[in-house]
Amino acid sequence: MGRLVAGIDSSTQSTKAVVIDAETGVEVATGRAVHEVTGYAGARESDPNMWWSALTHALAETGCAADIRAISVAAQQHGLVVVDDDGRALRRAILWNDTRSAEDSEQLIDSLGGRERWAAVACSVPVSAFTVSSWAWLRRSEPEVASQVRGIRLPHDYLTERLTGIAVTDRGDASGTGWWSPASGRYEAEVLELDEVQLDEAMLPRVLAPDEQAGVVASAAAKETGLTEGTPVGPGTGDNMAAALGMGLRVGDVGMSLGTSGTVFGISEKPSADATGVIAGFADADGSYLPLACTLNCTQAVDRFAELLGLDRDEVADETDVIVLPFLDGERTPDLPHSAGTILGLRHGTSREQILLAAYRGAVASLLEAVERMATSGAPVTDGSRIVLVGGGAQGATWQRVVCELSGRPVSVPTPSEFVARGAATQAAAILEGGMPGAVSRRWAEVTQGVELPARARNDAAVSRIHQATGKVASLYPGA
């Protein structure tokens, strides 16, 4: 066995730890611990201390924490962690799928001068998920807490700081805040000085380069985690950036991750800016860029429909005329934060299986709309670009079928792996080797080669009906 590195994926609902042989890319051990998410009526929050506890449990479950030579942390994007002078969380973290800041994001857009200005300054237009929106909401809704804040961290920043004692982030995750620009490579004073933001840059972590070490495991963290004191810690990143690394995504590919949320993303050699807000112009974790779109409702929403209908996940009809918009948590893409799940086209003869198929189609159609937008906003996506399918739903027969029939593109399904944690591990290996994480990712790619599904004729009629229904539903919900 060669030198061991570890990658951490601190996601919305759990933490996964993956230990990998740095020479071969082969997984040696894994560990997992769950999180609790609380909130209703748009609120979604978690205790950051619980993330740390889950990280220590997941590492312990691998059984080889003491043998790890380098580690890096990837985590859910956008979340807002507010801390005091000692780095202690002042309240529960506000998560990416919290929609309470919807009106704040609209106010922020107006205050900076509109969507075009946001795209030019930050390469993205803020929605309720963005850290800048959550911070504006906190200042408006909980001013007594906001007045005590001495530092703002993203989830991966918080965990990296618990490991090292140093406040740092990376360009990939920082690009999802709304106040750091991939184009300029800096925190933007024009955003920080907005009346709704009023944030001192000194309260934000230093942004690391992709090959820059965050620090080493501190003594206190070593005692809690079982890691060896002085173990190098990689820069870490957001979950989508880490997934792109773990998948070995190439320029021209479209990554599609089917999880609690759905995401589509691609590697680009230049920053992108989409004034519609559908595509967020993020940076990646390897020195390039990651245009990305995210939906709030994916596998969890479809599973909920299956539960309500009393069906197993793959008990679907061969065809359906029913339209389901599975926006159970509101939606980010399309930008309808106040919307709800909607079923259209029911008849006396409609079966449960037809409704469930329609739920899959509704979830996938939102993602594919974003893929088309990527292709028209400068990202290197063509009609022949393959979709690389990962996430909890990727191995599902119905998910694969619906992505194929609604996209008309070839689909690659890699061998199942914890791709976010694997991507973080590539960062750890790169720090250990003194190189770039992309080089490690390409070297490890053969380990996860899987199934290739050929392109098939696109079901244009189904896609058209879903898009038309989405446009009509937007007017049904107050504030949508």
Sequence and secondary structure as in RCSB ss.txt:
>XXXX:A:sequence
MGRLVAGIDSSTQSTKAVVIDAETGVEVATGRAVHEVTGYAGARESDPNMWWSALTHALAETGCAADIRAISVAA
QQHGLVVVDDDGRALRRAILWNDTRSAEDSEQLIDSLGGRERWAAVACSVPVSAFTVSSWAWLRRSEPEVASQVR
GIRLPHDYLTERLTGIAVTDRGDASGTGWWSPASGRYEAEVLELDEVQLDEAMLPRVLAPDEQAGVVASAAAKET
GLTEGTPVGPGTGDNMAAALGMGLRVGDVGMSLGTSGTVFGISEKPSADATGVIAGFADADGSYLPLACTLNCTQ
AVDRFAELLGLDRDEVADETDVIVLPFLDGERTPDLPHSAGTILGLRHGTSREQILLAAYRGAVASLLEAVERMA
TSGAPVTDGSRIVLVGGGAQGATWQRVVCELSGRPVSVPTPSEFVARGAATQAAAILEGGMPGAVSRRWAEVTQG
VELPARARNDAAVSRIHQATGKVASLYPGA
>XXXX:A:secstr
   EEEEEEE SSEEEEEEEETTT  EEEEEEEE   B STT  EE HHHHHHHHHHHHHHHT GGGEEEEEEEE
 SS BEEE TTS BSS EE TT  TTHHHHHHHHHHHTSHHHHHHHHSS   TTSHHHHHHHHHHH HHHHTT  
EEE HHHHHHHHHHS  EEEHHHHTTSSSEETTTTEE HHHHTSTTT   GGGS EEE TT   EE  HHHHHHH
   TT EE   EEHHHHHHHHHT  TT EEEEESSSEEEE  BSS    TTSSSEEEE SSSSEEEEEEES SHH
HHHHHHHHHT  TT   S    EEE  TT BTTTTBTT   EEE   TT  HHHHHHHHHHHHHHHHHHHHHHHH
HTT S  TT  EEEESTTTT HHHHHHHHHHH S EEE     HHHHHHHHHHHHHHHTS HHHHHHHHGGGG  
EEE      HHHHHHHHHHHHHHTTTSTT 
